[in-house]
Amino acid sequence: MKGASGRTGRPKHAPRRARFAQRRADEHGSPITFGEPGRSPKSRKEPVHVPHVVIVGGGFGGLYAAKALRNAPVRITLLDRKNHHLFQPLLYQVATAGLNPAEIAAPIRRVLRDQRNVQVLLAEVTGIDPDERTISSTAGTFGYDFLILATGASHSYFGHDDWEALAPGLKSLEDALEIRRRVLLAFEKAECCAPTPEERAAWLTFVIVGGGPTGVELAGTLAEVAHHTVANDFRVIDPTAARIVLLEGIDRVLPTYSELLSARAKRQLERLGVEVRTNAKVTGIDPEGVSIGEERLAAKTVLWAAGVRASPLGQWLGAPLDRAGRVKVTPDLSVPGHPEVFVIGDLAFLEQDGRPVPGLAPAAIQEARHTARNILRTMKGEPRRPFRYVDKGSLATIGRNAAVADLGRVELSGFVAWVAWILIHVFFLIGFRNRFLVLFEWAFSYLTYERAARLITGAPPSKVVLPEPASRR
Ligand SMILES: Cc1cc2nc3c(=O)[nH]c(=O)nc-3n(C[C@H](O)[C@H](O)[C@H](O)COP(=O)(O)OP(=O)(O)OC[C@H]3O[C@@H](n4cnc5c(N)ncnc54)[C@H](O)[C@@H]3O)c2cc1C
């Protein structure tokens, strides 16, 4: 099969019958075998087939899978619709003007430039035909011997997709910059263009929906921005009067942590000046605020940090999905009926000891490395091994000197957890330059409360409302 670019997964000269026999063997569950490594084409008088591994997604799953195959006798094509790998755990720092986009992202092409067996393509995958073993993309159609799908997840608005424009979520750099724009603009509008105290209060009320780690991070940091960073920068408004309201539908924030850590997180948030409202289910969002049942909360800025929906690519496999659209994979992380297709990271659903493997970066990285090992085992004719997630603990930051850490037997909160959070996040950032810059920005911000990236960008100039000349004295 040829694509727009004329690329195909297998060499054109590969014997058709051999490929057919291979496919039949795969369909019947036999191990997939390839040309024996070590024997040259000359000695066997037939071309050695170099298996083609197509990886979709250059996030934690896709990037680490490609890296784990760096010494493997395979040819890899990695496709991503973005040209950069994004360190999502620090997105909230871009959204709250603490870091610049380039400090938490790196071009995938640069990260993999020394790995000779991989080609990186900027392309969006638009279809998968698992029976034909092809994927279609904006860069053409590709055949594959092994496919690794790692396209992650995005927000779910629980059937209210119309809320998306009113309450942006945080998943990409574009989302983070839009949130930054709305937050900084809200202070400007309150200063220049809010004639009544009610309107000023609405501009200075920031509602975050969802009390998971992202909601908690956003709320804590926004409180710091309002109560310290911009506290002395305005003449009409008092930014320290801003309300930061965190709404959570169930009875505690950080529900994946223990009840003790949830309670401590709530206390730390309140100390930072966040109003934490639990058992508060949002029933409506409009440009003027949110409804919680009968109650009305006037707020011009609403941010969404609840609900996850898996990337739509899983639907094209014809495999069973869970309620969030994640692919229910077999224990070796392949798709039922298609041992050559692996799904990893946030797109995969696998239960371990009665609980789903969490949608976290370490899980995606471990799955990526495990899949690379299973591909090599398959190529050698060895049986695959089931995946087992090793939980090394989880951390959530809340704000300055405030975090919680669940390290299995040890639970930490406050300053020690916060330092642990900083060290781990800096360690996992891609590239020395980014690590250095982020540490520098944080140290500067810690000492001064200043945030380096307080720029309002992205809004059409006509939409930035300036004060009427008459209102100036
Ligand atoms: C705001 C936020 C904070 C987080 N904080 C933490 C944290 O503190 N700790 C932690 O462990 N985890 C955290 N996570 C979760 C963690 O980031 C994810 O678990 C991890 O990124 C999953 O990796 P992945 O490879 O499955 O998907 P992703 O990293 O999301 O990568 C998916 C990639 O696929 C690409 N893609 C998608 N669709 C297509 C397509 N059709 N064609 C081509 N390319 C496509 C995307 O561009 C993207 O590069 C956070 C997530 C978010 C959103």
The ligand as a Gaussian input file, in Angstrom:
#p B3LYP/6-31G(d) Opt

LIG

0 1
 C       -1.786000      19.494000      33.562000
 C       -1.237000      18.111000      33.780000
 C       -0.439000      17.860000      34.887000
 C        0.085000      16.597000      35.095000
 N        0.876000      16.384000      36.189000
 C        1.458000      15.182000      36.355000
 C        2.362000      14.963000      37.444000
 O        2.618000      15.861000      38.247000
 N        2.941000      13.739000      37.554000
 C        2.682000      12.736000      36.661000
 O        3.257000      11.658000      36.791000
 N        1.817000      12.900000      35.647000
 C        1.205000      14.089000      35.473000
 N        0.335000      14.286000      34.428000
 C       -0.021000      13.128000      33.580000
 C        1.062000      12.826000      32.566000
 O        1.455000      14.009000      31.914000
 C        0.495000      11.806000      31.580000
 O        0.181000      10.636000      32.295000
 C        1.494000      11.478000      30.487000
 O        1.792000      12.619000      29.748000
 C        0.924000      10.401000      29.575000
 O        1.832000      10.159000      28.542000
 P        1.297000       9.707000      27.109000
 O        2.517000       9.435000      26.278000
 O        0.283000       8.651000      27.240000
 O        0.519000      10.972000      26.532000
 P        1.018000      12.457000      26.270000
 O        2.216000      12.769000      27.078000
 O       -0.195000      13.281000      26.429000
 O        1.470000      12.460000      24.748000
 C        0.557000      12.243000      23.706000
 C        1.214000      12.728000      22.410000
 O        0.430000      12.253000      21.320000
 C        0.304000      13.289000      20.362000
 N       -0.917000      13.035000      19.602000
 C       -2.178000      12.966000      20.070000
 N       -3.034000      12.679000      19.072000
 C       -2.276000      12.560000      17.947000
 C       -2.584000      12.266000      16.587000
 N       -3.832000      12.025000      16.181000
 N       -1.571000      12.234000      15.697000
 C       -0.299000      12.481000      16.091000
 N        0.046000      12.749000      17.354000
 C       -0.930000      12.787000      18.275000
 C        0.255000      14.560000      21.185000
 O        0.628000      15.692000      20.433000
 C        1.249000      14.247000      22.306000
 O        2.556000      14.672000      22.007000
 C       -0.207000      15.544000      34.188000
 C       -1.014000      15.797000      33.076000
 C       -1.524000      17.073000      32.869000
 C       -2.381000      17.345000      31.663000

